[in-house]
Amino acid sequence: MEELLRVENLSASFAADYGEVTAVDGVSFSISRGATLGLVGESGCGKSVTALSIMGLLAKTAIIESGKIMFRGENLLEKSVDEMCDIRGNRISMIFQEPMTSLNPVLTIGNQLMEAITTHQDVSSE
């Protein structure tokens, strides 16, 4: 089966007033095409930081200290901001865990779903 995503020895931390705080320390896993992976753990154990690292959406105070994030054979950690913008929402996506911030209640669901498609594909809203 084709490997879609491989995270190797990922370590990420955050700069804080009192020093550096490690949020993810040596995480490794892989996902094959068509497979499902559940990432479970206690609150604060690094699940969200791992996902945000994959998406390239970490806060500016975050530092990825080591590791690789291989998506279809390409290391996402070596991609530019523009390259990640093209990949994110087009080739790889994330559904955030907080439903109140995932969708804007002022906009229709149809428009919000359509935005992701029209932003990354050469199609009209019709």
DRENNU-204126 format. One record per residue: residue in one letter; residue number from 0; z, y, x of N, C-alpha, C in turn. Coordinates in steps of 0.1 Angstrom, whole numbers. Each point is the difference from the previous one (the first is absolute). Layout:
A	NUM	Z	Y	X	Z	Y	X	Z	Y	X
...
END
This chain:
M	0	0	-12	8	0	12	-8	0	13	9
E	1	-7	10	-4	-2	12	7	13	8	1
E	2	5	4	12	12	8	1	-4	15	-4
L	3	7	5	-9	-2	14	-5	8	10	7
L	4	13	-3	2	10	9	6	9	-8	9
R	5	3	6	12	9	-6	9	9	11	6
V	6	13	-1	-2	9	9	6	7	-7	11
E	7	-1	5	12	6	-6	12	11	8	6
N	8	12	-5	1	11	6	7	2	15	-3
L	9	-1	4	-12	0	14	-4	15	5	1
S	10	1	11	7	13	7	1	-2	15	-2
A	11	8	5	-9	-1	14	-4	14	6	-1
S	12	1	13	4	13	7	-1	-2	14	-4
F	13	11	7	-3	0	14	-4	9	8	9
A	14	-4	12	3	8	9	8	10	6	-10
A	15	13	0	5	10	6	-8	8	9	9
D	16	9	9	-6	8	9	7	9	-7	10
Y	17	4	-12	-3	9	-7	8	-6	-11	9
G	18	-14	0	0	-7	-10	8	-11	-6	-8
E	19	-5	-11	5	-10	-8	-6	5	-11	-9
V	20	-6	-1	-12	4	-11	-9	-11	-10	-2
T	21	3	-12	4	-11	-11	-1	0	-4	-15
A	22	-12	0	-6	-2	-4	-14	-6	-14	-1
V	23	-9	-3	10	-7	-12	0	0	-5	15
D	24	4	-13	2	2	-5	13	-7	-13	2
G	25	-12	0	5	-7	-13	3	-5	-8	-11
V	26	-5	7	-11	-5	-7	-12	-14	-6	3
S	27	-2	-12	-4	-13	-7	2	-3	-8	-13
F	28	-13	1	-5	-4	-9	-11	-15	1	-1
S	29	-6	-9	-7	-15	1	-2	-3	-4	-15
I	30	-11	6	-5	-4	-3	-14	-15	-4	1
S	31	-3	-11	-6	-14	-5	-1	-6	6	-13
R	32	-13	1	1	-8	4	-12	4	-8	-12
G	33	3	6	-11	4	-7	-12	14	-5	-1
A	34	8	2	10	14	-4	0	9	11	-4
T	35	12	-3	-3	10	9	-4	12	-1	9
L	36	6	11	4	12	0	8	11	8	-7
G	37	11	-5	-1	12	7	-5	9	4	11
L	38	3	13	1	8	5	11	13	4	-7
V	39	11	-8	3	13	2	-7	11	2	10
G	40	10	7	-4	12	3	8	9	10	-6
E	41	11	2	6	10	9	-4	-6	14	0
S	42	6	9	-8	-3	14	0	2	6	14
G	43	-10	7	5	1	6	13	-3	-9	12
C	44	-6	-12	-3	-3	-9	11	-14	2	6
G	45	-8	10	-5	-13	3	6	-12	-4	-8
K	46	1	-5	-12	-12	-4	-8	-9	11	-2
S	47	5	11	-5	-8	12	-3	-6	6	13
V	48	8	1	10	-5	5	13	-11	-9	6
T	49	1	-13	-2	-11	-9	4	-13	3	-8
A	50	1	2	-13	-11	2	-8	-6	14	3
L	51	8	10	2	-5	14	3	-6	0	14
S	52	5	-8	9	-6	-1	13	-15	-6	-1
I	53	-1	-10	-8	-14	-6	-2	-9	10	-6
M	54	5	8	-9	-9	10	-7	-2	13	9
G	55	8	2	10	-1	12	8	6	12	-7
L	56	11	-3	-7	6	11	-9	14	3	4
L	57	4	-4	12	14	3	5	2	15	1
A	58	13	4	-1	4	14	2	-3	4	14
K	59	-1	13	2	-3	5	14	11	-3	10
T	60	12	-2	-5	11	-4	9	0	-14	4
A	61	-9	-8	-5	-1	-14	3	-8	-3	13
I	62	4	-10	7	-7	-4	12	-2	-15	-1
I	63	-13	-4	2	-2	-14	1	0	-4	15
E	64	11	-7	3	3	-3	14	-8	-11	6
S	65	-4	-10	-8	-8	-11	5	-6	-7	-11
G	66	-9	-9	3	-7	-8	-10	-14	3	-2
K	67	-6	-8	-8	-14	1	-5	0	-2	-15
I	68	-9	7	-7	-3	-2	-14	-15	-3	-1
M	69	-4	-12	0	-14	-4	0	-4	-3	-14
F	70	-10	9	-5	-6	-2	-13	-15	-3	2
R	71	-3	-12	-4	-14	-5	2	-5	2	14
G	72	9	-3	10	-3	0	14	1	14	6
E	73	4	10	-7	1	14	6	14	4	0
N	74	5	5	11	14	5	1	1	13	-7
L	75	7	1	-11	2	12	-8	8	11	8
L	76	8	-5	10	8	10	8	-9	8	9
E	77	-12	-4	2	-10	7	9	-9	9	-8
K	78	1	0	-13	-9	8	-8	4	15	-1
S	79	-10	8	-1	3	15	-2	5	2	-14
V	80	5	12	-2	4	4	-14	-12	-1	-10
D	81	-12	5	4	-12	-1	-8	-4	-14	-3
E	82	1	-9	10	-4	-14	-2	10	-7	-9
M	83	13	4	1	10	-6	-9	-2	5	-14
C	84	-4	12	-2	-3	5	-13	-11	-7	-7
D	85	-10	-4	8	-11	-8	-5	4	-14	-4
I	86	8	-6	8	5	-14	-2	10	0	-12
R	87	9	9	0	11	0	-10	-7	4	-14
G	88	3	-8	-10	-6	2	-13	-14	-6	-2
N	89	-6	-3	11	-14	-6	0	1	-15	3
R	90	6	-3	12	0	-14	5	14	-6	-1
I	91	10	9	-1	14	-5	-1	8	10	-8
S	92	8	-5	-9	8	9	-9	14	-5	-1
M	93	8	9	-6	15	-3	-1	4	5	-14
I	94	7	-8	-7	6	5	-13	15	2	4
F	95	4	13	-1	14	4	3	10	-6	-10
Q	96	12	-3	5	10	-6	-8	6	9	-11
E	97	0	13	2	6	9	-10	-10	4	-10
P	98	1	-5	-12	-11	2	-11	-1	15	-4
M	99	11	7	1	0	14	-4	-8	9	10
T	100	-2	-5	12	-8	8	10	-14	-6	2
S	101	-3	-11	-6	-13	-7	2	-11	6	-8
L	102	3	5	-12	-10	6	-9	5	13	-4
N	103	-9	10	-2	3	13	-4	0	0	-15
P	104	11	3	-7	0	0	-15	-8	11	-6
V	105	-4	10	7	-8	11	-5	-15	-4	-1
L	106	-4	-10	8	-14	-4	0	-2	-14	-7
T	107	-11	-2	-5	-3	-13	-7	0	-11	11
I	108	4	-12	-4	-1	-12	9	-15	-2	4
G	109	-9	2	-9	-14	-2	3	-5	9	11
N	110	4	12	0	-4	10	10	6	-3	13
Q	111	12	-5	0	7	-3	13	-6	-13	6
L	112	-3	-10	-8	-7	-12	6	-14	4	4
M	113	-7	8	-7	-14	4	3	0	8	13
E	114	10	8	3	0	8	12	-1	-8	12
A	115	8	-11	1	-1	-9	12	-14	-6	2
I	116	-6	-3	-11	-14	-6	1	-10	10	4
T	117	0	12	-7	-10	10	3	2	6	14
T	118	12	0	5	3	6	13	-6	-9	11
H	119	0	-13	-2	-4	-9	11	-14	-7	-2
Q	120	-5	0	-12	-12	-6	-3	-11	10	-4
D	121	-12	-3	2	-11	9	-4	-4	-2	-15
V	122	9	3	-9	-2	-1	-14	5	12	-7
S	123	-6	3	-12	5	11	-8	11	-4	-9
S	124	6	9	-6	11	-3	-9	-4	-7	-13
E	125	-13	1	-3	-6	-6	-12	0	-15	3
END
